[in-house]
């Protein structure tokens, strides 16, 4: 894949841009094998490839420029907007609506936030596309006044972008290098975007996490489902469950499944998905993954799935897993370095199977899923 923004030096986010895709995938696979080789012996399944372009189901665009000519993209070293609305790794369905969203910012009179001078209103535009083409559009702004401006112009936005099923405003008043604030106001009747992956429908609320690459996410969940089916556990815990992707995919008659997640919004979404699917044996709780395991009043599950953030599960949860009665562990990681560190803290387990899934072509990032069994 070639990118005019990369070639011109305007954006260097995709560090492997221009490298043959086969070489990218092979390098990621080799790196994971090297990092994890001492925790086997493992059967390495063929890596899951992605589309090279148009794979991102979410665009995180910084608003720059002026009210009359806003840019959607990134900021350069001087804090000035660089327009990336034709970014090739973003899904075509999202790229198609970015001009209309830029025009909406002008129509609503939302002044782009000037980072060097700390003034202005509109900070980010976040767009997520569901498999069926519906969109979630979020505006990150500084003040409540912008909420009312966006609300008053909402009919025009929905006319210009009819695929926008969910529209919300996020408040980020502070001058911080973060993507969003804590407060979210949904302006549409619909509160969630439905991410349908095969026979599982996941409900995504504005501040909930979802994998960036829909096709590869489906392959990830299918791989976990296959391994869980082979292990045939009667009880499964999905720690760091998010909106319930793993938990809902591994649900089966007679199997008790519990998802644990710190985000209350994500748990609300997961419970809605389970209720709609009629999965009475699947429960979701708001809580800390580490605290969930080790409660003497609750029997340890036969199988645990963990999908932690980049920092990994950490020493305390690894110790609890190692000392538990759990026989099988599925660990999905976006950081093979922290994964290797955690595996070293799980001496009672060995990696039996592993697979790299390329969630992020053109970059060094990846997902690797491992199946661990007690020695």
Secondary structure, 3 states (H helix, E strand, C coil): CCCHHHHCCCCCCCCCCCCCHHHHHHHHHHHHHHHHHHHCCCEECCCECCCCCCCECEEEEEEEECCCCEEEEEECCCCCEEECCCCCCECHHHHHHHHHHHHHHHHCCCCECECCCCECCEEEEEEEECCCCCEEEEEEECCHHHHHHHHHCHHHHHHHCCCEEEEEEEECCCCCCCCCCCEEEECCCCCCEEEEECCEEEEECCCCCCCCEHHHHHHHHHHHHHHHHHHCCCEEEEECCCCCHHHHHHCCCCCEEEEEECCHHHHHHHHHHHHHHCCCCEEEEECCHHHHCCCCCCCCCCEEEECCCCCCCHHHHHHHHHHCCCCEEEEEECCHHHHHHHHHCCCCEEEEEEEEECCCCCCCCCEEEEEEEEC
